[in-house]
Amino acid sequence: MTALRRPRQGFAGLWNISFGFFGIQIGFALQNANMSRIFQSLGESLDNLAILWIAAPLTGLLIQPIIGHYSDRTWGRFGRRRPYFVAGAILATLALFGMPNAPALLAAALLLWMLDASLNISMEPFRAFVGDMLDKDQHTAGYAIQTAFIGAGAVIGSATPFILDHLGVANAAPGGGIPDTVRYSFYFGGAALFLAVMWTVLTTKEYSPAQLAAFDGREPADALSPPPPPASSIGAWPWIGGGLLIALLVAFAGLEKELYLLAGLVAGYGIARLAAAALHARGRHDNLLTHIVGDFAGMPPIMKRLALVQFFTWSALFIMWIYTTPVVAQYVFGSSDPASEAYNQGGNWVGILFAAYNGVAAIFAAFFLRPIARRLGQIRTHALALTLGALGYLSFLFVRDANLLILSEIGIGIAWASILAMPYAILASNLPQAKLGIYMGLFNVFVVIPQLLVATVMGTIVRHFFPTEPVWTMAFAAGVMLIAALATLRVEVE
């Protein structure tokens, strides 16, 4: 059947579709800018910070494909994606309210897990929601608006502790612990997240399965029943063997024990392929496991090449999120003691730096990203943006003035704008709409795996090579971001 075109959305429609991401990103910004500070305030050491962050990416690795699969196949009186928006927003709000009251390190780590799981429940369907609601010629515009909201939300979330400090709220807790600036910022973030998500829920109306099928030239009966993936046992044993090899290297080469997690994930994927193939052979095609494993094994070529770009891109980002606070506090504010006023001033300034790159991203996405992409093309625009981000990271090795570091954030902000828009616009225009949720969820694997590697490996590198010089982590970030830029040039779009 002939495909119909989705109605064009005006500015108000684009606003309503993505406004919920404004609140979600406030939550992510509070998490990214303050969790290392919270962990260190509760007594954790610098070289163990990375491992405490493992819960966040691991949660995304598990949650996003599952939510993507089920949101593709959901339809009811409340819609397709919106029920997941609401459920995630409620849970994330509770986690944000609880985080600054964590009585001990373990409680903070568990609340980080709950927060990241909840944010992922809401966030993953938002990526597919843009593809549901917009025609191909508006995908770049839709994801650019979404990126602008992400940037604006991150500015507010990152800068709130700094603003509260200047309003007279206590920025250091007597005897250590989590200061009131952080505590009240999390309360504000929880309320803002919930209200923003509910705005999108109440101001949008999703297309029915029959309408979505008509837009894509499919029969209505297929709208919530994507074709089953292929059998996926081929290649299972190399994955299992690879996981065992990693485990043996950890055991006999004295590597960090956290790498057992990576070994388990690699071997677990191989086992999942065997299980999915067994279900497929019995005629049980339509289930969560066979779809996730089959769709992952059968990713379209463009998604595979973008996945490599994502792998290196997010390795750099995760290094930045973990180590910017220790780097700025030590090299710009002169203290590596988390209990000192100077360290906490450095932590607040990191909030401003994160707000700066998110502000740049919001402005760049709203006003410059689409015109540049029309002139240079999506691929070259993304490669250029990632190169500027690498230069921003590299500058941390030389800049020792707090105000000049804001200039470093310009390149990082341009890269961040493209990271949040271009890969998703490319995918939404080149993937089957009936599987957009699951593919967007699986694409997150290449956001999460590098974060797991950074969380397990980077602490070891810091401990053995520069235990008192964390600034070299930014050199690593610059290097892997430049590799991502070069990998982008291998991506081909139709």
C-alpha positions as CSV (number, residue, x, y, z in Angstrom):
1,M,0.0,0.0,0.0
2,T,1.1,3.6,-0.6
3,A,2.6,5.4,2.4
4,L,0.9,8.5,3.6
5,R,2.8,11.5,5.0
6,R,2.6,12.6,8.6
7,P,1.1,16.1,9.1
8,R,3.8,18.7,9.5
9,Q,4.3,20.0,13.0
10,G,4.6,23.7,13.7
11,F,6.8,25.2,16.4
12,A,4.2,24.5,19.1
13,G,3.9,20.9,18.1
14,L,7.7,20.4,18.1
15,W,7.8,22.0,21.5
16,N,5.2,19.8,23.0
17,I,6.7,16.6,21.6
18,S,10.1,17.2,23.3
19,F,9.4,19.4,26.3
20,G,9.4,16.4,28.7
21,F,13.1,15.9,27.8
22,F,13.7,19.3,29.4
23,G,12.8,17.8,32.8
24,I,14.6,14.5,32.2
25,Q,17.8,16.3,31.4
26,I,17.6,18.3,34.6
27,G,17.7,15.0,36.4
28,F,20.6,13.7,34.3
29,A,22.5,17.0,34.8
30,L,22.1,16.8,38.6
31,Q,23.3,13.3,38.5
32,N,26.3,13.9,36.2
33,A,27.5,17.1,37.9
34,N,27.0,16.0,41.6
35,M,27.3,12.2,42.0
36,S,31.1,12.1,42.2
37,R,30.8,15.0,44.8
38,I,28.2,13.0,46.8
39,F,30.2,9.8,46.7
40,Q,33.4,11.7,47.9
41,S,31.4,13.5,50.5
42,L,30.3,10.2,51.9
43,G,33.9,9.0,52.1
44,E,34.8,7.4,48.8
45,S,38.3,7.8,47.3
46,L,39.2,9.3,43.9
47,D,40.3,6.0,42.3
48,N,37.1,4.2,43.2
49,L,34.8,6.8,41.7
50,A,34.5,5.1,38.3
51,I,33.4,1.7,39.7
52,L,30.6,3.4,41.7
53,W,29.2,4.8,38.4
54,I,28.8,1.3,36.9
55,A,25.2,1.1,38.1
56,A,24.1,3.9,35.8
57,P,25.3,2.6,32.4
58,L,24.5,-1.0,33.3
59,T,21.0,-0.1,34.1
60,G,20.6,1.7,30.8
61,L,22.0,-1.4,29.0
62,L,19.3,-3.6,30.4
63,I,16.4,-1.2,30.6
64,Q,16.4,0.6,27.2
65,P,16.1,-2.4,24.8
66,I,13.3,-3.9,27.0
67,I,11.4,-0.6,27.2
68,G,12.0,-0.1,23.4
69,H,10.6,-3.5,22.6
70,Y,7.5,-3.1,24.7
71,S,6.8,0.5,23.7
72,D,6.8,-0.6,20.1
73,R,4.1,-3.0,20.9
74,T,2.0,-1.0,23.4
75,W,-1.3,0.6,22.6
76,G,-4.1,1.6,24.9
77,R,-6.2,4.5,26.0
78,F,-3.1,6.4,27.2
79,G,-1.2,5.8,24.0
80,R,2.0,4.0,22.9
81,R,5.0,5.8,24.4
82,R,3.3,8.1,27.0
83,P,2.6,5.4,29.7
84,Y,6.4,4.9,29.9
85,F,7.0,8.6,30.2
86,V,4.7,8.8,33.2
87,A,6.0,5.7,35.0
88,G,9.7,6.7,34.6
89,A,8.9,10.3,35.7
90,I,7.3,9.2,39.0
91,L,10.1,6.8,39.9
92,A,12.8,9.4,38.9
93,T,11.2,12.1,41.0
94,L,11.2,9.8,44.1
95,A,14.9,8.9,43.5
96,L,15.8,12.6,43.2
97,F,14.0,13.4,46.4
98,G,15.8,10.5,48.2
99,M,19.3,10.9,46.8
100,P,20.5,13.9,48.9
101,N,19.2,12.1,52.1
102,A,21.3,9.0,51.5
103,P,22.7,8.0,54.9
104,A,25.7,6.1,53.6
105,L,27.7,5.3,50.4
106,L,25.7,2.1,49.7
107,A,22.4,3.9,49.9
108,A,23.7,6.6,47.5
109,A,24.8,3.9,45.0
110,L,21.5,2.1,45.1
111,L,19.6,5.4,44.6
112,L,21.9,6.2,41.6
113,W,20.8,2.8,40.2
114,M,17.1,3.7,40.8
115,L,17.5,7.2,39.3
116,D,19.2,6.0,36.2
117,A,16.7,3.2,35.7
118,S,13.8,5.6,36.0
119,L,15.3,8.2,33.7
120,N,16.0,5.5,31.1
121,I,12.4,4.3,31.3
122,S,11.2,7.8,30.3
123,M,14.1,8.7,28.0
124,E,14.1,5.8,25.6
125,P,10.5,6.2,24.3
126,F,11.2,9.9,23.8
127,R,13.8,9.1,21.2
128,A,11.3,6.9,19.3
129,F,8.4,9.4,19.9
130,V,10.0,12.0,17.6
131,G,10.2,9.3,14.8
132,D,6.5,8.4,15.5
133,M,5.2,11.9,15.3
134,L,7.3,13.5,12.5
135,D,7.8,12.8,8.8
136,K,11.4,12.2,7.6
137,D,11.9,15.8,6.4
138,Q,11.3,17.0,10.0
139,H,13.5,14.5,11.8
140,T,16.6,16.8,12.0
141,A,14.3,19.6,13.2
142,G,12.7,17.4,15.8
143,Y,15.9,16.1,17.2
144,A,17.4,19.5,17.2
145,I,14.5,20.9,19.2
146,Q,14.9,17.9,21.6
147,T,18.6,18.7,21.9
148,A,17.8,22.4,22.6
149,F,15.6,21.2,25.5
150,I,18.2,18.8,26.7
151,G,20.8,21.6,26.7
152,A,18.4,24.0,28.5
153,G,17.5,21.5,31.1
154,A,21.1,20.6,31.7
155,V,22.0,24.2,32.2
156,I,19.4,24.6,34.9
157,G,20.3,21.3,36.6
158,S,24.0,21.9,36.5
159,A,23.9,25.5,37.7
160,T,21.4,25.1,40.5
161,P,23.9,24.4,43.3
162,F,26.1,27.4,42.2
163,I,23.0,29.7,42.2
164,L,21.8,28.5,45.6
165,D,25.3,29.0,47.0
166,H,25.2,32.7,45.8
167,L,21.7,33.0,47.3
168,G,23.2,32.2,50.7
169,V,22.4,28.4,51.0
170,A,25.1,26.5,52.8
171,N,27.6,25.0,50.4
172,A,29.4,22.8,53.0
173,A,27.9,20.5,55.6
174,P,29.3,20.8,59.1
175,G,31.4,17.7,59.8
176,G,31.2,16.6,56.1
177,G,28.3,15.1,54.3
178,I,26.0,16.4,51.5
179,P,25.6,20.2,51.6
180,D,22.3,22.0,51.4
181,T,23.1,23.4,47.9
182,V,23.1,19.9,46.5
183,R,20.1,18.7,48.7
184,Y,17.7,21.5,47.6
185,S,18.9,21.2,44.0
186,F,17.8,17.6,43.9
187,Y,14.4,18.5,45.4
188,F,13.9,21.2,42.7
189,G,15.0,18.8,40.0
190,G,12.5,16.1,41.0
191,A,9.6,18.5,40.8
192,A,10.7,20.1,37.5
193,L,11.2,16.6,35.9
194,F,7.7,15.5,36.8
195,L,6.0,18.7,35.6
196,A,7.9,18.8,32.3
197,V,7.1,15.2,31.4
198,M,3.4,15.7,32.3
199,W,3.4,18.7,29.9
200,T,4.2,16.4,27.0
201,V,1.8,13.7,28.1
202,L,-1.1,16.1,28.4
203,T,-0.4,18.2,25.2
204,T,0.3,15.5,22.7
205,K,-1.9,12.8,21.0
206,E,-0.2,9.8,19.6
207,Y,-1.1,8.3,16.3
208,S,-2.9,5.0,16.4
209,P,-1.4,1.7,15.2
210,A,-3.5,1.9,12.0
211,Q,-2.3,5.5,11.3
212,L,1.3,4.6,11.9
213,A,1.0,1.6,9.5
214,A,-0.6,3.9,6.9
215,F,2.3,6.4,7.2
216,D,4.8,3.6,6.5
217,G,2.9,1.8,3.8
218,R,2.1,-1.3,5.9
219,E,-1.1,-3.2,6.6
220,P,-2.8,-2.1,9.9
221,A,-2.6,-5.6,11.2
222,D,1.2,-5.4,11.3
223,A,1.4,-2.1,13.2
224,L,2.1,-3.8,16.6
225,S,3.5,-7.1,15.2
226,P,6.9,-6.4,13.6
227,P,8.2,-9.4,11.7
228,P,10.2,-11.9,13.8
229,P,14.0,-11.6,13.7
230,P,16.1,-14.3,12.2
231,A,17.5,-17.2,14.2
232,S,20.6,-16.0,16.0
233,S,22.8,-18.9,17.2
234,I,25.5,-18.2,14.6
235,G,28.5,-16.6,16.4
236,A,27.2,-17.5,19.9
237,W,30.2,-19.6,20.9
238,P,32.9,-17.0,20.1
239,W,31.1,-14.6,22.4
240,I,31.0,-17.2,25.2
241,G,34.6,-18.0,24.6
242,G,35.5,-14.3,24.6
243,G,33.8,-13.8,28.0
244,L,35.7,-16.8,29.4
245,L,39.0,-15.5,28.0
246,I,38.5,-12.1,29.7
247,A,37.6,-13.8,33.0
248,L,40.8,-15.9,32.8
249,L,42.9,-12.8,32.1
250,V,41.4,-11.1,35.1
251,A,42.1,-14.2,37.3
252,F,45.7,-14.9,36.2
253,A,47.0,-11.4,35.1
254,G,45.9,-9.6,38.2
255,L,43.5,-7.3,36.4
256,E,40.8,-5.3,38.2
257,K,38.0,-7.6,39.5
258,E,35.5,-5.2,38.1
259,L,36.4,-6.6,34.6
260,Y,34.5,-9.8,35.6
261,L,31.4,-7.7,34.8
262,L,32.6,-7.2,31.3
263,A,33.4,-10.9,31.0
264,G,29.9,-11.8,32.2
265,L,28.2,-9.4,29.7
266,V,30.2,-10.8,26.7
267,A,29.5,-14.4,27.7
268,G,25.9,-13.6,28.6
269,Y,25.3,-12.3,25.1
270,G,26.5,-15.5,23.6
271,I,24.3,-17.5,25.9
272,A,21.3,-15.3,25.0
273,R,22.0,-16.0,21.3
274,L,21.8,-19.8,22.0
275,A,18.6,-19.4,24.0
276,A,17.0,-17.2,21.4
277,A,17.9,-19.7,18.6
278,A,16.4,-22.6,20.7
279,L,13.2,-20.6,21.1
280,H,13.2,-19.8,17.4
281,A,13.7,-23.4,16.4
282,R,10.6,-24.4,18.5
283,G,8.5,-21.8,16.6
284,R,8.4,-19.3,19.4
285,H,9.4,-16.3,17.4
286,D,7.4,-13.6,19.0
287,N,9.0,-13.0,22.5
288,L,11.3,-10.5,24.1
289,L,14.5,-12.5,23.9
290,T,14.3,-13.5,20.3
291,H,13.4,-10.0,19.2
292,I,16.2,-8.3,21.2
293,V,18.9,-10.8,20.3
294,G,17.8,-11.2,16.7
295,D,17.5,-7.4,16.1
296,F,20.9,-6.8,17.7
297,A,22.5,-9.5,15.5
298,G,20.8,-8.2,12.4
299,M,21.3,-4.5,12.8
300,P,21.3,-2.5,9.5
301,P,24.8,-1.6,8.2
302,I,24.2,2.2,8.9
303,M,23.4,1.4,12.5
304,K,26.6,-0.7,12.9
305,R,28.8,2.1,11.6
306,L,27.1,4.7,13.8
307,A,27.5,2.3,16.7
308,L,31.3,2.5,16.4
309,V,31.1,6.3,16.5
310,Q,28.9,6.1,19.6
311,F,31.3,3.8,21.3
312,F,34.2,6.2,21.1
313,T,32.1,9.3,21.6
314,W,30.5,8.1,24.9
315,S,33.9,6.8,26.2
316,A,35.1,10.4,26.1
317,L,31.9,11.8,27.6
318,F,32.0,9.4,30.6
319,I,35.6,10.2,31.4
320,M,34.6,13.9,31.4
321,W,31.6,13.3,33.7
322,I,33.6,11.3,36.2
323,Y,36.8,13.3,36.4
324,T,36.0,16.9,35.7
325,T,35.3,17.7,39.4
326,P,38.6,16.3,40.7
327,V,40.5,17.9,37.8
328,V,39.0,21.4,38.3
329,A,39.1,21.3,42.1
330,Q,42.8,20.3,42.2
331,Y,44.3,22.3,39.3
332,V,42.1,25.4,39.3
333,F,40.9,25.7,42.9
334,G,44.0,24.1,44.6
335,S,42.4,21.3,46.7
336,S,41.9,17.6,46.4
337,D,40.2,17.3,49.8
338,P,36.4,16.8,49.4
339,A,35.8,18.2,52.8
340,S,37.4,21.6,52.0
341,E,35.7,24.7,51.0
342,A,38.0,25.1,48.0
343,Y,37.0,21.6,46.7
344,N,33.3,22.4,47.1
345,Q,33.9,25.7,45.3
346,G,35.5,23.7,42.5
347,G,32.5,21.4,42.5
348,N,30.1,24.3,42.1
349,W,32.2,25.7,39.2
350,V,32.0,22.3,37.5
351,G,28.3,22.8,37.6
352,I,28.8,26.1,35.8
353,L,31.1,24.5,33.2
354,F,28.6,21.8,32.6
355,A,25.9,24.4,32.3
356,A,28.1,26.3,29.8
357,Y,28.5,23.4,27.4
358,N,24.8,22.5,27.7
359,G,23.9,26.1,27.0
360,V,26.2,26.2,24.0
361,A,24.5,22.9,22.8
362,A,21.0,24.4,23.2
363,I,21.9,27.5,21.2
364,F,23.9,25.6,18.6
365,A,21.1,23.0,18.1
366,A,18.3,25.7,18.0
367,F,20.0,28.1,15.5
368,F,23.0,26.6,13.8
369,L,22.9,22.8,13.6
370,R,20.2,22.5,10.9
371,P,21.7,25.2,8.6
372,I,25.2,23.7,8.8
373,A,23.9,20.2,8.2
374,R,22.0,21.4,5.1
375,R,25.3,22.9,3.8
376,L,27.8,20.2,4.9
377,G,25.6,17.2,5.2
378,Q,24.8,15.3,8.4
379,I,28.0,13.2,8.4
380,R,30.6,15.9,7.9
381,T,28.7,18.2,10.4
382,H,28.9,15.5,13.0
383,A,32.6,14.8,12.4
384,L,33.5,18.5,12.6
385,A,31.5,18.8,15.9
386,L,33.3,15.8,17.5
387,T,36.7,17.3,16.5
388,L,35.9,20.5,18.2
389,G,34.9,18.5,21.3
390,A,38.2,16.8,21.3
391,L,40.0,20.2,21.3
392,G,37.9,21.3,24.2
393,Y,39.0,18.3,26.3
394,L,42.6,18.8,25.3
395,S,42.6,22.4,26.6
396,F,42.1,21.1,30.2
397,L,45.7,20.1,30.2
398,F,46.8,23.7,29.8
399,V,44.1,26.1,31.2
400,R,44.4,27.0,34.8
401,D,42.0,29.9,35.0
402,A,38.4,29.1,36.0
403,N,36.9,31.7,33.6
404,L,39.0,30.6,30.6
405,L,37.7,27.0,31.1
406,I,34.3,28.3,29.9
407,L,35.9,28.8,26.5
408,S,36.9,25.1,26.6
409,E,33.3,24.2,27.0
410,I,32.3,25.8,23.7
411,G,33.9,23.0,21.6
412,I,32.4,20.4,24.0
413,G,29.0,22.1,23.7
414,I,29.0,22.0,19.9
415,A,30.0,18.3,20.0
416,W,27.2,17.6,22.6
417,A,24.6,19.3,20.4
418,S,25.5,17.1,17.4
419,I,25.8,13.9,19.6
420,L,22.3,14.3,20.8
421,A,20.7,15.1,17.4
422,M,22.6,13.8,14.4
423,P,22.9,10.0,15.1
424,Y,19.2,9.8,16.1
425,A,18.0,11.9,13.1
426,I,20.0,9.6,10.8
427,L,18.6,6.4,12.4
428,A,15.0,7.7,12.4
429,S,15.1,8.3,8.7
430,N,16.8,5.0,7.8
431,L,15.2,2.4,10.1
432,P,11.8,0.7,9.9
433,Q,9.3,2.6,12.0
434,A,7.7,-0.5,13.4
435,K,11.0,-1.3,15.2
436,L,12.1,2.2,16.0
437,G,11.7,1.7,19.7
438,I,13.8,-1.5,19.9
439,Y,16.5,-0.2,17.5
440,M,16.8,3.1,19.6
441,G,17.1,1.0,22.7
442,L,19.7,-1.3,21.2
443,F,21.6,1.7,19.9
444,N,22.0,2.6,23.6
445,V,24.2,-0.5,24.0
446,F,26.9,1.5,22.3
447,V,26.4,4.3,24.7
448,V,26.6,2.0,27.7
449,I,29.4,-0.5,26.9
450,P,32.0,2.3,26.6
451,Q,30.8,3.7,29.9
452,L,31.2,0.2,31.5
453,L,34.7,0.0,30.1
454,V,35.6,3.4,31.4
455,A,34.2,2.6,34.8
456,T,36.1,-0.6,35.1
457,V,39.4,0.3,33.4
458,M,39.9,4.0,33.9
459,G,40.2,3.7,37.7
460,T,43.0,1.2,37.2
461,I,44.8,3.5,34.7
462,V,44.6,6.4,37.2
463,R,45.8,4.3,40.1
464,H,48.8,2.9,38.3
465,F,50.0,5.7,36.0
466,F,48.9,9.0,37.5
467,P,47.3,8.5,40.9
468,T,47.8,12.2,41.9
469,E,47.4,13.7,38.4
470,P,43.8,13.2,37.2
471,V,44.2,15.9,34.5
472,W,45.6,13.2,32.2
473,T,42.2,11.6,32.0
474,M,41.2,14.6,29.8
475,A,44.0,13.6,27.3
476,F,42.3,10.2,27.1
477,A,39.0,11.9,26.5
478,A,40.4,14.0,23.7
479,G,42.0,11.0,22.0
480,V,39.0,8.8,21.9
481,M,36.7,11.7,20.8
482,L,39.0,12.3,17.8
483,I,38.8,8.6,16.9
484,A,35.0,9.0,17.0
485,A,35.3,11.9,14.5
486,L,37.3,9.8,12.1
487,A,34.9,6.9,12.4
488,T,32.0,9.2,11.5
489,L,33.5,9.7,8.0
490,R,32.9,6.0,7.3
491,V,29.1,6.3,7.8
492,E,27.1,6.4,4.5
493,V,23.5,7.7,4.3
494,E,21.1,7.3,1.5
